[in-house]
Amino acid sequence: MRDSFTAALIGLGNRGKDAYLPELLKFGDRVRVTAIAEPVDEKRIEAAKLLGLAPEQCFKTGEELLAGPRLADAAVIATMDRQHVPQAVPALQKGYDLLLEKPVSPSLEECGLLARVARKTGRRVVVCHVLRYTAFYKKVKELLDAGTVGDVVTIQAIENVGYWHQAHSFVRGNWRNSQETSPMILQKSCHDMDILLWLVGKDCRSVSSYGSLNYFNRAHQPAGAPDRCSDGCPHAETCPYNAQRFYLENKRLSEYFCHAVSSDLSEEGLREALRVGPYGRCVFACDNDVVDHQVVNLNFEDGITASFTMCDFTARCTRTITLMGTKGQLWGDMGLNQVIHTDFRTGKETAYDITTGESGHGGSDEAIMREFVETLRGDSQAISLSSAKVSVQSHLMALAAEESRLTGQAVTLAEFAGRA
């Protein structure tokens, strides 16, 4: 087993800089970051100083970094959705192993291309489906595999997006427009498709889906509301989406999100960013087109069914799941870190309180990075839960769901996959 390896980090946004870089640094001398790419000067300079990198190790774009000779053993690609495959393919061809941010791509053809290139080059690709690495879903999987519910018949899963998260990320923020990034069912919920696939352990045969952008549009902009919250909105005190209050007053919810608004987190810096930047816009006057609610019905092999709901209009940002089987039921709430098993024969309820790590996504950011490092160091015990081959299946489900939503027709997965 190798003692150490080197890594290039492409993209220093919230995931690259705030999630993956800190986890890499925890490994000390075993992992050295030898190159970075980031278009925002302040972020690139800050990271270069932290890592002790020379100017020739720092690039504005992933394309510039990948144009030259290979600079590391592995690359972490944490750029925007539509950049992933155009950067991942040349990285694989140059000999990099990859940790790739999800989603792989909003293009079915590109998802297939990545899997083929990974197979041809023999390089390892771990896609950041971090939910598989959470203590919560690992416990659900453990209980299922132990036969506690008998044979699974159906699953009900809900992603409670949270009204503030939707407003920040999917109305005002980077993932608001599917033409620039991805459909929301892929960007936000390929995680959930992946989890359902993992828990069921069988292929999905067909999907149908309904949903729309129902609320965050001009039709619901209150009378007299300006296009920016800072421009004297008469509804400022009653609007739950008031940017001034959300980013400047509600620190419990917005501290993490403020880093996306401005690199200057002083009140003066944030106020100026809200006055001129995208996060200060009225939520009813943005260029968003992704849905604010969607339901997906999934038909798996052996007659197993699942229903998935993604909804913005929730007080909490969490995932809940109910697994209904022939001998029992499992109910879980990821936000509460609790799973409850009910045995049909005895009527006994057993509650499991889950202990999580301190990193993001219930400790899974740390877990996926640890597995990635162990895999690259040659640990034979390290088994990737989210390889490119596995991840493409969940993307196929999400993209088929989006096609069904747009056409109003159920989509057969085998036929849909033939287009890749």
C-alpha positions, 0 to 999 in steps of 0.5 A: 500500500502506498504511503502517500499520493498527490491531488489536484483540486479543480473548483474552489466553491462551497464543495471544493473549498469548504468540503473537500479541501478541509477533508484532504488536509486532515490526511497530512503528509499522506495527501499533498495538493499539488495543483488547483484551478479556480476562476475567482482570484480571491479564492485561488490566492487564498488556497494557494497561500494555505497550500504553499503552492507556486504560481505555476501550480495555480490555474484559472480553469480546469481546462488550463490545468488539464492542458499541460502534463499530469500534475498529480495522481488524482483530481477532485473535480468540483466545478459546475454541472456542465463542466464535469464530463468535459473536464473528467474525460481529459483527466482520465485520459491523462491518467488521473483517478477522479473524485467527481462532484455530482451530478455527472452530467445533465446529458444522458450521452455524457453520462455514458461517455464517462463510464466508457472512458473510465472503463477504457482507461482503467482509472478509478472514478468515485462520484460524490453520492455522499448519502451512501456514506451517511451513518443514517442510510447505512443503518437503514441498509443494514436493517434491510439486509438483516431481513427486519422487514421481510421482503420490501414491497414499497418505499416512500421517500421525501426530500424536504428541500426547505423554503430557504434552501430553495430560495438560495440555491434554486431560485437566486443561486447557481442551480436556478436555471436548468439550461445553465446547470441541470434539471432539479430532479437530477441536481438535487435528487440524483442522491435520492435516486441513488439511495433508492436503487441501493436500498432496493438492490434491483434495477428500476424498470420504468418511471413516471413523474409530475411537477412544475415551477408553481410559485417562484415566478412573476405571476406571484410577485406582490403588487408594488414589490421591486425586483430587489429586496433592498429597494424599499419593498413594501412587503419586507416585513411579511415576506419569508424570502426577504433577502435582507432578513435572511442573510443579515439577521437569520444567522442560524440558517444563513451563515453557511449560505453567506459565503456564496453571497460575498467573500466579504462577510462584514455587514457592509460587504453583505449589504453591497453584495445584496444590493448588486448581486444575484442573491439580493433579487426578489424571488419572484423576479429571477431567471429561474426555471427549475421546479419547486415541487416534483413527484416520481413513481418508480417501478423496480424488478420483482414488482417493488415500487417506490414513490419519491417527493421533492418539495420546497415548501417545508420548514425543515431541510431533511429527508424522510423515508418509510420502507414497507415490507412483508414482515415489518416497517422502517421509518427514518428521519435523516434530520433527527438521525433516527430510524424506527423499526416496527415488527408486524408479528410482535408489534414491537417498535425499536428506535435506533438513534444514529451517531454521525460525524462532524463533517457535512451531510451527516459525516459523509463528506469525511467518509467519502474522502477517507474511502477515496484516499484509502482506495488510491493508496491501494487499500484492498479493503476499500470498496467504492459505493459510488463508482461511475458505473453505479452512479450512471444508473441513478442519473438515468432514473433522474433524467428519465423522470425529467423526460416523463415530467415534460412529456406526461408519459411514463418512461421505460428505462431500458429503452431510455438507456439505449439513447446513451 
